[in-house]
């Protein structure tokens, strides 16, 4: 009997070569319409999974929950069942003026301000995407007409620390474009395990805007942020098609 991974509850026989990694399990309901022959696979804790075809290419979507620790577990277990390309599709807060709601940040490196990546390897190890997959994402976004920014993100562990405003201002001053909680862990874990990873972040908070107000707007639905989510899903799927065509 094929080994079933303890957290994602999937085995090698259920794997696709490529996986989208959203945080929210509910986002799988918004990914599924872009796929054909969709199968619900498993749902355990924060890890919900589906599989289907996009333009004939087998693709999975597996939610990772909130934070680097759970994202790293997903990357570990997916790699063990044979997934070789993974793209995080998540949300972020912008750290630069001019990045609008629904704009996509294609991350070319992450500040490792999280605990998960630090538990794996010394902080001197870089949190970077696979170059080829990042290029596939950039070309796919351009072909789709997405509004994008390519640059550094900061991954952290909490929205609610007392010094959050000062910390954001510090990293904004260092040229960091946005902040999330998972990208660094995905990049570091993927790099150590030989998995090709990328991260596409949909901007849900503009720089120096009120977090609670913007998040409430995001959940309401009809907004630029939801269009940004649709665009990040399509960008990632098209990137997997390009990756598949190149045989990488």
DRENZA-947163 format. One record per residue: x, y, z of N, C-alpha, C, O, CB in turn. Coordinates in steps of 0.02 Angstrom, whole numbers, plus 50000, padded with zeros to 5 digits. Glycine has a CB too. Layout:
BEGIN
XYZXYZXYZXYZXYZ ...
This chain:
BEGIN
500434994050000500005000050000500445006250000500945006650037499525000150062 500265011249959500655017349954500635021150020500115021450053500395021749897 501205024050039501235027850101500825034250095500895037950046501975029450118 500415035450145500005041450147500355046450194500525044850251499285040050172 500475052450169500805057550209500375059350269499765059750263500955063850166 500675060450328500285061150389499865067550394499355067550429500735060950446 500055072850360499685079150367499255080650306498665082150313500175084850379 499545080350246499145081750187498705075850167498245076650127499595083650129 498845069950195498445063850185498405061750112497875059650088497745064950212 498965062350077499005060450007499565055549997500045055350036499105066649963 499515051549944500025046649927500305048149858500045052449822499745039549930 500825044649840501155045549775500665044649717500715048149666501735040749768 500205040049723499735038549669499255044349655498945044549602499345032349684 499185048849703498725054549695499065060849671498735065849657498375055949761 499725060749666500105066849652500065068949579499995064749534500825065949671 500105075449567500225078349501500935081249503501215082249557499685083849483 501235082649445501915085349445501955092449474502475094649497502185085449375 501385096049472501395103149490500845104649541500305101549538501305107549427 500975109249586500485110949638500455118349651500965121649661500645107249702 499845121049651499715127749677499665127349752499375122549779499065130749645 499945132249787499925132249860499585138649886499935143349904500645131749889 498925138749888498575144349920498595143249996498705137650019497845144949895 498485148550033498435147750105497745145250126497695140350164498585154250140 497225148450102496545147350123496245141250089496245140850027496115153550108 495985136350127495655130550095495075132550050494935129150001495405125750148 494725137950066494155140150026494375142449956493965142549910493785145750061 495005144249948495235146549883495225140949831495225142249771495935149349888 495225134749854495185129149806494535129349768494505127049710495255122449843 494005131949799493365132549763493415137549706493025137149658492815134649812 493875142249711493955147249658494495145149607494535148149553494135153949688 494895140149625495375137249577495035132049533495175131649474495965134149614 494595128149562494285122449528493965124149461494025120249414493775119349573 493615129949454493305131449389493785132049331493585131549273492905137649395 494425133149344494925133749291495185126849269495555126449219495495138149314 495005121649305495245114949291494695110649262494105111849273495535111749353 494895105449226494425100349204494565093849242495105092949269494475099149127 494075089449243494145082949276494375083749348494835080349371494635078449237 494055088249383494265089849451494075084249500493515081649498493945096449474 494555082449542494445077549595494605080649663495135083749671494875071149583 494155079849711494315081449780494735075749807494555069949800493665082549824 495295077349838495755072149861495725071049936495575065449958496465073949841 495855076149975495875075250047495755081950081495815087250050496555072350069 495575081650145495495087750186495655085850258495245082650291494775090750179 496225087950281496445086550349496745092850379497215095550350496955080650351 496495095050435496715101350465496675106950413496145108050383497435100650492 497225110650401497215116050352497355113650281497335117550234497725121250370 497485107150273497715104550209497145101450169496975095550178498275099350219 496855105350126496345102950079496665102350010497075106549992495725107750077 496485097349972496815096249907496325094049853495845090449866497375091049914 496465096449792496095094349733496605093049677497185095149681495575099749711 496385089549626496795088349567496365088949506495775087349507497135081349571 496665091249450496315091749387496795093049331497405092349339495785097349390 496525095049274496935096449215496845103749195496295106349196496745091749157 497405106849177497375113549148497715113249080498325112149076497715118949195 497335114049027497585113248959497955106548951498475106148918498055119048942 497675101448982497955094748977498515093249025498755087549027498195093748909 498735098149065499295097249112499015095449181498595099149207499745103549115 499225089949210498985088149278499245092949330499845094349334499195080949296 498775095549370498945100649420498565099049484497985096949483498775107749395 498895100149541498575099749606498495106749634498835111449613498975095249654 498055107449682498035113349725497965110849796497525106949812497435118249707 498415113149839498435110849909498485116949954498975120749949499025105949921 498005117949998498025123650043498525122250099498625116550120497325125150073 498845127550123499375126850173499205130050240499595129450287500005129850147 498635133550245498485137050307498895143350314499145146150265498605132450366 498955145750376499295152050390499975150650420500045146850468498875156450438 500495153750391501155153550421501645148750388501455144150352501095151750491 502285150050401502815146350370502855139150392503035134750352503455149550383 502685137750456502755130850481502305126050443502525120750422502595130550556 501675127950434501215123450399501375123250324501285118050292500495125650409 501615128850295501805128950225502405124250213502425120750163501975136050202 502885124250259503465119950252503265112550255503545108550217503985121450307 502795110850298502555103950301502245101950234502365096450210502035103150357 501855106450204501555104850139502085103650086502035098850048501085110550117 502595107950083503125107050034503495100550046503635096849999503625113050037 503655098950108503995092750125503595086650101503865082350067504115092350201 502965086450120502575080450105502395079950031502365074450004501935080450146 502275085549998502155085349926502785083049889502735079249841501935092249901 503355085349910503975083149877504075075749885504335072449840504585086949905 503875072949941503965065849954503505061449912503645055549902503855064450027 502955064349888502515060349845502625061849771502265059349728501785061649863 503135066049755503335066749686503165073349652503285073949592503035061649648 502905078249688502775084849658503435088449648503835088849695502275089049702 503555091049589504205094049575504185101549561504705104749557504515090649516 503595104449554503525111649545502955114249587502395111549585503405113349471 503075119449627502565122249671502585129849668503115132949669502685119849744 501995132849663501935140149663501465142349719500875140549719501685142749594 501725146149766501285149149816500875154649783501145158849748501695152049876 500215154449794499775159849772499425162449834498965159449860499245157349717 499665168149857499415170749920499265178149917499265181149863499895169349975 499155181049975499015188149980499585191550018499975188150053498335189550016 499635198050011500165201750045499945208850058499465211350029500815201650004 500305212050103500255219150112500825222650077501395220550083500245221050187 500675227850040501205231450004501625235550052501375237950103500895236049950 502265236250036502725240350075503015245950032503525248950048503285236150104 502675247349977502915252649932502305256249902501835253049880503365249649875 502335262749902501815266649869501805265049795502325263949764501925274249881 501215265049766501145263649695500975256449680500815254949622501775265449660 500995252049729500765245249720500035245149741499875245749801501195239949761 499595244249693498875244949706498545238449725498835233049718498545247649646 497935238949750497545233049767497455228749705497265231149652496865235049798 497575222249712497525217649656498145217149614498185212749570496955219649613 498645221349625499285220649590499635214349615499555212449673499735226849601 500015211149572500375205149590501105206649603501425210349564500305199749536 501375203949657502095204149669502385197249653502195192349685502255206249743 502825197049604503185190849587503835191049626504275195149612503305190149509 503905186649674504435187249724505085184249697505105178349678504235183749789 505615188249696506265185749674506745184449732507325182749722506585190549625 506505185349793506885183949853506485186049913506095190749910507575187449851 506595182549970506205184050030506655185350089507145181750100505715178350045 506485190450128506805191550193506555186150240505955185150249506645198750221 507025182550271506855176950314506725179250386507125177950431507415171650313 506165182650396505985185350461505475180750494505025183050529505715192550456 505545174250481505085169150506505465163850545506075163250540504675165950448 505105160050584505415154750623505515148250584505995144650597505015153350683 505065146850538505085140450503505725139550462506065134450468504475139650459 505875144550420506475143850379507105143650421507595140350403506515149450327 507105147350477507685147450520507805140750554508375139150572507615152850572 507275136850564507355130350596507685125250549507925120150571506675127750618 507695126750484507985122250434508725123350424509115118550421507625123050369 508935129550419509615130950396509815137950417509385142150429509675130150319 510465139050423510725145550442510435151150399510275150050340511485145550436 510365156950428510055162650394510465165050334510215168950293509955168450442 511095162850329511485164650270511225161250207511355163550151512215162750281 510845155850214510555152350156510005156650126509565158950163510275145350177 510015157950061509525162650031508835159450021508775153550006509785165149965 508335163650029507645161650013507485164449944507285170249938507125164150067 507575160449892507485162649823507085157549784507095151549801508165163849789 506725159649732506345155049691506795151649640507375153449631505785158649655 506525146649607506865143749549506855148949493506325151649477506535137049527 507425150249463507475155549413507015154249353506655158649331508195156249389 507035148049328506625146449270505885147149283505515149649241506775139449247 505665144949342504955145349359504745152649370504185154549352504795141249421 505185156649400505035163849406504955167049337504495170949327505585167449446 505395165349291505335168049223504685165749191504355169749157505935165849180 504495159449201503855157049175503275161049203502805162749167503765149549192 503305162749267502785166849298502775173849269502245176649255502885167249374 503365176749259503405183549231503115183749161502745188249144504125185949231 503295178949120503055178749051502305177349048501955180249007503435173449011 502065173049092501355171549094500955177649115500435179149086501215165649140 501195181149166500845187149189500815192449135500315195849127501175189849252 501375193249100501385198149046500895196448991500545200848965502095198649017 500865190048972500405187848919499675188848940499245190048898500525180448902 499535188249005498855189049030498675196449041498085197949053498775185249095 499165200849038499035207949050498975209749123498665214749141498405209949015 499265205649167499235207049239499685212949257500205214049225499445200849280 499485216749306499895222149332500365219149384500125216649436499465227949363 501005219149371501485215549414502065219949437502215225149407501745209549377 502375217749491502985220649517503435214749537503205210049569502835225449579 504055215049517504525209649533505015212249585505335217449576504905207249469 505075208649640505535210849692505505206649754505255201049754505395217949709 505755209549809505845205949872505215206449916504885211649918506455208649911 505065200949950504535200950001504845199350068505375196350073503975195749983 504505201450121504715199550189504205194550216503605195950217504765205750235 504455188850239504025183850271504105184250347504675184350372504175176750246 503555184550383503565185550455503055180950488502715177050453503425192950473 502995181350554502585176450590501955179250623501555175350648502995173250642 501865185850624501265188450656501095195450628501545199350612501355188750731 500445196750624500225203550605500185208250666500135214350657499535203150571 500215205550726499965209250783500495210950835500325212550892499425205350816 501135210650817501645212750865501635220250874501425223950829502345210350843 501865222550932501795229650949502185234250903501995239950893502015230751020 502745231750875503185235950833503055235050759503485236750718503905234350849 502475232350740502365230650670502445236650623502735236050570501665227650662 502185242450643502225248350600502945250450588503145252050532501825254150631 503345250350642504055252250635504435247150593504875248950553504375252950704 504285240750603504625235550564504465236150490504915235550448504435228550590 503835237250475503645238150404504005244150373504235243850317502885238950398 504035249550411504375255550385505115254150373505405256550324504295261450435 505425250350418506135248650409506245244750344506685246550305506385244450469 505855239450333505955235350274505735238950210506025237850157505575228750280 505235243250216505055247350158505645251750137505755252750078504435251750175 506015254250186506595258350171507175254450140507635257450113506835261650233 507145247850144507655243650114507455240850046507795236550018507815237850161 506905243450019506695241449952506255235249948506125232749893507285240349910 506025232750006505575227050006504885229149981504635234350002505535223850078 504585225149937503955227149906503335225349945502835228949943503915224049838 503355219749981502755217450016502925212450069503485210050073502265214549967 502425210850110502535206050164501985200750164501395202050153502555209550232 502215194450177501755188850186502025184550243502475186750279501665184650121 501765178450250501985174250305502275167550283502525163750325501405172950351 502265166050218502435159250197502995158750145503315153450140501845156050169 503125163850107503575163250049504275160850068504545156450034503625169850013 504565163650120505245161650139505285154250155505755150850134505485165650199 504795151650191504795144550209504715140250147505035135050141504225143050258 504285142350100504205138550038504855138449997505055133149973503635141649995 505185144149991505805144549953506365140349985506705136549951506025151749946 506445141150050506995137550084506875130050084507325126150068507075140150156 506275127950102506125120750103506175117850033506465112450024505415119550131 505905121349984505965118949915506675118449891506875113649859505575123549869 507075123549908507775123449888508155117649918508555114549884508105129949907 508035116349981508385110850015508155103949990508535099149993508285111350089 507545103549966507265097049945507275096149869507025091049844506565096449970 507565100849833507615100149761506975101249723506895098749667507855093349745 506515105149752505885106749721505925113749690506215118249720505305106349772 505645114649631505625121249599505025125049626504455122949620505595120549521 505165130849655504635134749686504625141849659505125144449633504725134849761 504035144949665503945152049650503405154649696503055150749729503765153249575 503325161249699502805164249741502505170249705502865174749683503095166349810 501845170249701501465175749671501005178449726500595174649753501065173449608 501075184849742500685187749797500215193049771500415197649735501155190749849 499585192449790499065197149771499015202449826498925200849884498385193549762 499075208849807499075214249856498365215549882497915217249844499355220749824 498285214549948497635215749979497645221750027497125223750052497405209550016 498235224450041498305230450082498815235050049499385232950038498515228650155 498615241150034499085245950007499515248750064499315248750122498725251649970 500105251150047500575253350099500285259050140500045264050113501225255550067 500315258250206500095263150256499345264050256499095269050282500435269750244 498975259250227498255259350235498055255050295498465251250321497905256750170 497445255650316497215252150375497075244850360496685243250315496575255450403 497415240350396497385233250382496675230450388496445227050342497835229450429 496335231850443495675228850454495175231050401494765227150378495405230750523 495225237350380494765239950329494885236550263494405234750228494855247550321 495525235650244495675232550180495495225150180495235222650130496415233350165 495625221550235495455214550239494705213550234494475208950201495725211350303 494315217850267493595217450261493365218450189492915214950166493265222650306 493675223050154493515224150083493685217950042493315216149996493895230250056 494225214750059494445208650023493915203150028493755199949979495115206150050 493655202150089493185196750099492505198250067492115193750055493095195350172 492355204550054491725206350023491665203749951491115202449928491635213750023 492205202849917492175199549852492275203949792492805203549761491535196149845 491805208049774491825211749711492315217449716492135222949736491125214349693 492935216049699493465221049710494055219549667494115214249637493665221349784 494505224349664495135223349628495535217649658495895214249622495545229749627 495475216749722495845211449755495625204449732496035199949724495785211949830 494975203649721494735197249697494945196149624495095190549604493975196849703 494965201549585495215200849517495955199049518496195195249476495095207349476 496325201949567497015200149575497105192749592497565189549567497335204449628 496665190149633496695183049650496585178749588496945173949577496165181349703 496095180649547495975176949485496585177249440496765172249408495365179849448 496915182949438497495183649394498085179649420498465176849380497685191049388 498175179249486498735175249512498615167749499499095164049486498835176649587 497995165649504497845158649489498015157049416498365152149402497105157049503 497785161249371497915160049300498655160649283498925156749243497525165049257 498995165449314499715166149302500085159849322500525157449286499985172249340 499925157149381500255151149404500105145149359500555141249343500055149549476 499485144449339499295138849296499655139349228499905134349202498535138649285 499675145349200500025146149137500775144849144501085142349098499905153249109 501055146649201501765145349213501895137849215502415135549190501995148649280 501435134049244501525126849244501495123849174501845119049158501005123549289 501065126749132501045124549062501725125749029501975121448993500485128149023 502005131649040502665133149012503195128449040503625126149003502845140549027 503175127149104503655122649136503595115749106504095112349092503545122449212 502975113549096502855106849068503115106448995503405101448976502105105149070 503005111748956503225111748887503985111648881504265108748834502955117848851 504315114748930505055114848928505355108348954505955107048945505315120748969 504935104348986505185098049013505605098749074505955094149094505575094548962 505575104649106505985105749166505625103349229505905103949284506145113249172 
